[in-house]
Every structure is written in C-alpha cells, then in structure tokens.
Amino acid sequence: MYGNTDPALATAVEQALLSLPPQELIELDSLITPRAAELLLKAFGPGLYPLLKPLIAKDDAAGVARTEAELRRLMADPKYWRDHDPEIMATVTQGFRKLYPQGQGES
C-alpha cells in the first residue's frame, strides 16, 4: 500500500467503505480525525488520500474538531442561552452531533 496510487484499488476501497451501514461509517468517520488523516498521509504518502476521502470529506475546512468543553463555553455565552443566536445554536447542535454520533435518533 505504501505509495500505491492504483485508481482501481482506491475506487474499490472507497466503494467498500461507502457500502458500510450508515452507523458504522459514522463510527469509523469519528475515529479518523483530520489530524489522524494528516498523520496517515504523512506516513503512507498521498496514495492513501483516495482511501481516506470518504472518511474526511465531511470534516470542516479548518480541520478543527470542537471539544465538549468548547461547546459548553459557547453554551455559557448569553448569545446562546438568552438571545438564541441561530449561528451559535447551530454550531453547538452540530458540534454535539459530531462528538456523539451514536446518540442520534435515541430518545
């Protein structure tokens, strides 16, 4: 796999990843953080990018994973709890969904 840029292999792996049940793909995606992807690419070369692509395609552009502490700081902001600022509300909601994807759909 080191430096392998075989497009057929990349396509096969991408299709295999995309064939996983959605919950399993979400779980795998949560394990491959932007930093983990960066280190894997550094270790194995750019040929690994097509294999990681389905797992990092939805990561935010800045590559910043919000931590729960950061989200709680946002929640302490009066713009969140008093003003219900739509942008901050959406950031907090999406941040928790990304941190805890297994909690989605549960009551």
C-alpha positions as a Python dict, from the first residue, in 0.01 Angstrom:
ca = {
    (1, 'M'): (0, 0, 0),
    (2, 'Y'): (298, 231, 52),
    (3, 'G'): (271, 491, -222),
    (4, 'N'): (26, 276, -417),
    (5, 'T'): (-175, 502, -646),
    (6, 'D'): (-369, 231, -828),
    (7, 'P'): (-701, 402, -909),
    (8, 'A'): (-885, 68, -923),
    (9, 'L'): (-777, -15, -568),
    (10, 'A'): (-873, 331, -443),
    (11, 'T'): (-1215, 303, -607),
    (12, 'A'): (-1270, -46, -464),
    (13, 'V'): (-1181, 65, -111),
    (14, 'E'): (-1394, 379, -140),
    (15, 'Q'): (-1693, 171, -255),
    (16, 'A'): (-1634, -79, 26),
    (17, 'L'): (-1633, 200, 284),
    (18, 'L'): (-1947, 353, 137),
    (19, 'S'): (-2119, 14, 150),
    (20, 'L'): (-2095, 4, 529),
    (21, 'P'): (-2419, 64, 718),
    (22, 'P'): (-2453, 438, 793),
    (23, 'Q'): (-2397, 399, 1168),
    (24, 'E'): (-2074, 204, 1111),
    (25, 'L'): (-1949, 461, 860),
    (26, 'I'): (-2025, 737, 1115),
    (27, 'E'): (-1834, 542, 1381),
    (28, 'L'): (-1535, 491, 1152),
    (29, 'D'): (-1551, 856, 1044),
    (30, 'S'): (-1540, 967, 1407),
    (31, 'L'): (-1216, 771, 1453),
    (32, 'I'): (-1042, 928, 1154),
    (33, 'T'): (-998, 1285, 1269),
    (34, 'P'): (-841, 1547, 1043),
    (35, 'R'): (-518, 1511, 1244),
    (36, 'A'): (-522, 1130, 1215),
    (37, 'A'): (-573, 1162, 838),
    (38, 'E'): (-284, 1408, 817),
    (39, 'L'): (-53, 1168, 1004),
    (40, 'L'): (-161, 870, 793),
    (41, 'L'): (-92, 1066, 475),
    (42, 'K'): (245, 1172, 611),
    (43, 'A'): (334, 811, 697),
    (44, 'F'): (197, 635, 388),
    (45, 'G'): (206, 907, 123),
    (46, 'P'): (-54, 1079, -92),
    (47, 'G'): (-164, 748, -245),
    (48, 'L'): (-364, 693, 73),
    (49, 'Y'): (-580, 1001, 16),
    (50, 'P'): (-840, 827, -205),
    (51, 'L'): (-883, 567, 68),
    (52, 'L'): (-936, 830, 338),
    (53, 'K'): (-1151, 1057, 122),
    (54, 'P'): (-1491, 911, 225),
    (55, 'L'): (-1393, 949, 590),
    (56, 'I'): (-1265, 1306, 575),
    (57, 'A'): (-1490, 1457, 307),
    (58, 'K'): (-1734, 1598, 564),
    (59, 'D'): (-1471, 1733, 803),
    (60, 'D'): (-1478, 2108, 847),
    (61, 'A'): (-1244, 2311, 629),
    (62, 'A'): (-1030, 2431, 918),
    (63, 'G'): (-988, 2076, 1044),
    (64, 'V'): (-1094, 2187, 1391),
    (65, 'A'): (-1281, 1931, 1593),
    (66, 'R'): (-1480, 2102, 1864),
    (67, 'T'): (-1439, 1955, 2207),
    (68, 'E'): (-1720, 1929, 2454),
    (69, 'A'): (-1551, 2196, 2667),
    (70, 'E'): (-1551, 2438, 2372),
    (71, 'L'): (-1919, 2365, 2309),
    (72, 'R'): (-2006, 2420, 2676),
    (73, 'R'): (-1822, 2755, 2665),
    (74, 'L'): (-2041, 2853, 2370),
    (75, 'M'): (-2348, 2743, 2565),
    (76, 'A'): (-2245, 2971, 2854),
    (77, 'D'): (-2246, 3270, 2617),
    (78, 'P'): (-2562, 3485, 2659),
    (79, 'K'): (-2596, 3482, 2280),
    (80, 'Y'): (-2673, 3110, 2313),
    (81, 'W'): (-2895, 3086, 2622),
    (82, 'R'): (-3056, 3431, 2623),
    (83, 'D'): (-3059, 3550, 2262),
    (84, 'H'): (-3083, 3208, 2093),
    (85, 'D'): (-2843, 3326, 1821),
    (86, 'P'): (-2914, 3090, 1527),
    (87, 'E'): (-2548, 3062, 1426),
    (88, 'I'): (-2430, 2971, 1777),
    (89, 'M'): (-2726, 2736, 1828),
    (90, 'A'): (-2640, 2555, 1502),
    (91, 'T'): (-2269, 2538, 1591),
    (92, 'V'): (-2346, 2381, 1930),
    (93, 'T'): (-2601, 2136, 1786),
    (94, 'Q'): (-2372, 2023, 1503),
    (95, 'G'): (-2075, 2005, 1739),
    (96, 'F'): (-2253, 1766, 1976),
    (97, 'R'): (-2382, 1559, 1683),
    (98, 'K'): (-2026, 1524, 1557),
    (99, 'L'): (-1888, 1440, 1902),
    (100, 'Y'): (-2163, 1190, 1987),
    (101, 'P'): (-2300, 1045, 1663),
    (102, 'Q'): (-2420, 730, 1841),
    (103, 'G'): (-2671, 945, 2035),
    (104, 'Q'): (-2857, 1048, 1722),
    (105, 'G'): (-3205, 905, 1692),
    (106, 'E'): (-3223, 792, 2054),
    (107, 'S'): (-3495, 917, 2286),
}
